[in-house]
């Protein structure tokens, strides 16, 4: 597959894979020459990478759909979870299009057509100020995500445009009116929740902000080194482990069960929620909240 192919992409629902069709008739003869570069090495030096980026500028400008850019780092965050940083400094429009926590994009690795949908973990200000997108990626056997987690610094990947509307925080604003916000995340679903917390949503101005974060055990729980900072910003972190060891003294089971045991929804009219993770969890938590009188409009999701 050529890195510089021009694609016609239909409107897609979230989590829909597709095989883009090539549209070559729109290319000029000079652009057609770019399509012959089938053997670009996976890892590019900074000089070579920038030369190729400049040469493909006309094609990128025409499509504005896929941006080829290098990895800054790939490092283990937890068991099966990897922290990935990608340089988007050559694409300021892409960086600035990320405006709300909860937005996501598609990522492709070399020679693989099928993309992976990834929520952006870093807050929007990091993209604008540093030219970096950060992700928390679960390595699943046989997936594009697994291939991504096996790459190294300097390896090239392709990013789509930023997608989705993110979390509609206007629904639970101002903070003085919505004093209670309960947040639920499981596994790598903590990724956009990190963006939410670190971007800020007035947690320190609310009386009760809780994050129920579920994982199998502590070895599979990402971002533990951030919990203290999150707590200082006004977010109480409640780790919930489904298969903990015998030494674990915290919440056990699933996040929906832990929330049901605690409840403490004081005034439904002034309560909001944010959910990201497994479908069953989202459905069960939504049912619990609605039964307590929380409006479905105040239950925020990024899909």
N, C-alpha and C positions, 0 to 999 in steps of 0.2 A: 504494500500500500504506500502510495506517495504521501509524504507529509503535507504536500501543498495541493491536494485535491480540492475541487470546489464542489460543495454538496448542496443539494436541495433537501431541506429538512422539514417535514410536516410538523404541525402542532402536536405536541406529545403530552399525554397525561403523565403524572409523576410515576416513577418506577417502571416506565415502559422502555424496553430495549428496541432498537431498530437497526436496520442495515441501510445506511444512507446510499442513495443512488448518485452516480457520478454524472455531472452535467458539464461536459467538456466544450460544448459549442459556444459557451460564453467567453472562452479564453482567447486571448490574442496569440499570434504565433510565438511571441517572446515568452508569454506565460506558459505556452505548451511545453517549451523546453524545460521548464521547472518540473513538469510531471515526469521527466525522464530520470530524475534524481532518486532512483530506487534504492541506492546503497549508501545513504547517509548513515554514518556510524551512530550507534545508540548514545554514546557519550560524546559530547562536543566540548571543545575548548571554548573559552569565553570569546576569543577573537573569531573563531570559525562560526560559533553560534550567532554572533551579531551580524557577520557577513551574510549568512543564510537568511536571517530575519529581515535584513534590509532588502535582499534580492526578492523575497517573497512579499514585500510590503504591498505591492499592487494587488496581488491575489487576496491577501488578508483584507485589504480595504474594500474589495468588491464583496466579499462574503461576510466578514465580521462575525463569523460563527465559531471558528476554531483558532486558537492561539497556541503556537508551539513555544514552549518555555521550559527552562531547566529546573530540576530539583535542587533545593538548597540542602535539605537533610532528610534522612529517613532513619528513625530511631525507635526502639521499643518503648512503649508507654506502659503496657501491662501485658499479661499473657494474651496473645492473639491480637493485641491492639498496637498500632504503630502511629507515632506522631510524624506527620509529613509536612514539610514546608516547601512552598513553591514560589519561585521568583516571578512576579508579574510586573516588575518595574518598567519593562519595555512596553507595557500595555496599560497606560494610565486610565484609558476609558473603561477597560475591563475592571480595574481596581476600584474606580469610583462608582461603577454600577452596582457594587455591593453596598447596600445602604441599610439593610435591616437584618438583625439576627434571625436565623431560621432560613435564610436563602441558601440555595445550593447550586451546583453545576454538574455537568458531565465531564468525566476525565477519560482519556484514552491513552493507552501505552503503545509503544512502537509495534507495528505489525499485527495489531489486534483491533478488529473493527468494533467489537462490542464495547460500549462505554460503561463506566461505573458512575452511579449517581452518588455524590458526596455533599453533605452539608458542611458549610464553612464553619470552622471552630473558632478562629480568631475573630475579634470584633472588627467592625468596618474601619475603625480608625487605624488599625494596623495595616490594612491594605492601602489606605491613602497615604499614611505617613512613612511607611517602610517599603511599600511595594511588595508585600508578602501575603499569600494566602496560606493558612494553616488548617490541617485536617486531622481528625482522629479516625483511623481506618481499621476496620476489622478484617483480618486476613482469613478469607474463606477458601478452602481448598477448591482449586479448579476455576476460580473467578478472576476477573480483571483486577480486583482488589488485591488478590494474592500476588499477582505479577507486579503490581505497583509497589507493594511492600518489599519486594525483592530487588528493587532498583537501588541506585546509589547516587550520591551527590554528582550533579552535572548531567545526569541522564535526562533526555528530553521527553516530555509528555505533551499531550494536547488538551487544552481546556475549552469548553464551550462558553457561551455567554452565561452570566449569572441568571438563575431562574427562580421563579416563585416570588410570592409576596412577603415571605417571612412571617414573623409573629406580629399580629395586628395589636400593638401595645396601646393604641388609642382606645381599645375596648376596655382596658383596665387602668385608664388614666382619668383624672389626676390621682397621684398616690394618696392624697389626703382623703379621697372618696372611697378608694378601693384599698382598705387597710390590710386585708388578708389576701395573700397570693400563695397558692400551693403549686409546686412544680414537680413533675414526675419524669424520670428518665430511666431507661434501661440500656445496658451495654454501651455500644458506640453512639446511642441516642443522646448521650451527654454532650456530644460535640456542639450542636447549636445552642445548647443550654449554657455551655461555657461562654459562647459569644454573647448571649443574653445578659448573663451576670456581669461580665467584664465590660460590656458596652454601657451598662447601667440602666436601670428602669425604676429608680427611686426607691430601692429596697430599704435604705436607711430612713426613709420617711414613712414607712409602713410599720404597723405594729406586729404583724405576724407573716413572715415569709419563710416557707419551708421547702427544701428540696429533698424529695424521696428518690434516692438513686439506687437502683437495683443491679446486682451482678451475682454471678454464681458464688464467688468468694473474693477475698481481698486481692488475690493475685490477678484477678480479671477486672479489677476496678481501676479505671484510669483517672488521672488528674487528682490523685490523693494529695499531692504536694500543693494543690491550690485551695484545698478546703479551708485552711486557716484564713487566707485572704478573702475568700468568699464569705466566711462568717463575719469578718470584720466589716464587710460591706453591707451587712444586714440580712444575709441569707443563712438560715440554720440548715446545715447539711445532715440528713438522716440516711446513713448507709443501710441498705437492706440486702442481706445475703441469703440466697436460696439454698446453698449447700456449704455452710461455714464449717470450720473445724470446731472442736470442742471448746476451744479457748474463747470463742467469740461471745461477747456479752451484749451485743447490740440487737437490732431488729433482725428477725428471721423470716423467711418465706418470700413473698412477692410484695412489691411496693403498694399495690392496691389493698392487700390485706393489712399491711402496716398502717396505711392511712385510715382504713376502716376501724382499726383498733384505737387509733388516736382521735380521729374525727376532729373535734374542736373547731367546727365551722360555726362561728359565733353569729354573724349576720350574713345570710346568703346574698343579700342585695349589695353588699360591699365586698364580695369575694370574687376573685378571679383565679384562673388556673392556666398552666402551660404544660403541654404534654409532648413528649417525643420518645419513641421507642416502639416496642412490639405492639402489633395491632390489638391483640387480646387485652393487653394492659390498658391501652387507650380507650377501648370500648368499655371495659369494666370500671375504670376510673370515671369516665364520663357518666355512666349510669349512677354511680354513687353520688357524684356532685349534683346531678340533676334531681335525684331523689331528695337531696338536702335543700333544694330550692335555688341552686346556682343556675343562672341563665346560660344556655348553650352558647350564646354570643360571647360570653366571658370566659369560655374554655378555649384557649388558643392552641392551634396546631400549625405546623409549617407545611402541610400537604393537603 
